[in-house]
Structures are given as structure tokens and as C-alpha cells.
Amino acid sequence: MPPSGPATPKDPACRWVEVCTIDALPPGERKLIKIENVEIALFNIDGTIFAIKNRCPHRGGPLIRGYIDSERGIKCPMHGWRFDLRTGESQRPAHATVYQVKIEGGAVYTEAAS
């Protein structure tokens, strides 16, 4: 099974949603999905899948268009605010929403957006 971001949901009652196949998101690629009217950016970094809410909490910039750094962070294309793709943490006064990911049977799942 290919590695993915942490597969333990934050909420034990988490609902998993199939978002694509692993073949549709090869290493180095990104994909924008929508779950319950929430845009989520998916990134495959060296075989590990990350999911983050597509809107920067600072000014709403589209994180799917951001720059990915070598430490698994994403920089917003609007103002350069950086967010850790694993935790959503930032050195700025904002926190991005990240979603847990799991891979089963060649399918990529993320927890339902909240």
C-alpha cells in the first residue's frame, strides 16, 4: 500500500469519502476536489498524499496554485504565507484546515469536509 498522510481521523465518527484513484494522482501532481461545497487541494509529494482546504485562511488564496517547499509546506500564491501540509500550522497568525487521507484498494479517501 502506498504511503499517505496520517490515516487516523480527528473524529472517531469520521466519514471517509473516495476522491480519486491513486493512479489519477501520481507523485508530483496535485488535484482539486470538492466535498460538500468545500474545495480541497490534494498533493502527492513523493508518494505521500496530503489534503488541505483550498482557501488560505489569510485572504482566501487558492492553495492548489501554491509553491510546495522541500519541508512539505505550501506557500499561498497571493501573499506567500506558508502552511505545513501535515498539520496546517503556520508561523503566521493563521491555521489551515488539513484533512486525513487513507489509501485502500487503489482508491484515495479523505475525511469529509467540515
C-alpha positions, 0 to 999 in steps of 0.5 A: 500500500502506498504511503499517505498522510496520517490515516487516523481521523480527528473524529472517531465518527469520521466519514471517509469519502473516495476522491480519486484513484491513486493512479489519477494522482501520481507523485508530483501532481496535485488535484482539486476536489470538492466535498460538500461545497468545500474545495480541497487541494490534494498533493502527492509529494513523493508518494505521500498524499496530503489534503488541505482546504483550498482557501488560505485562511489569510485572504482566501488564496487558492492553495492548489496554485501554491509553491510546495517547499522541500519541508512539505509546506505550501506557500499561498500564491497571493501573499506567500504565507506558508502552511505545513501540509501535515498539520496546517500550522503556520508561523503566521497568525493563521491555521489551515484546515488539513484533512486525513487521507487513507489509501485502500484498494487503489482508491484515495479517501479523505475525511469529509469536509467540515 
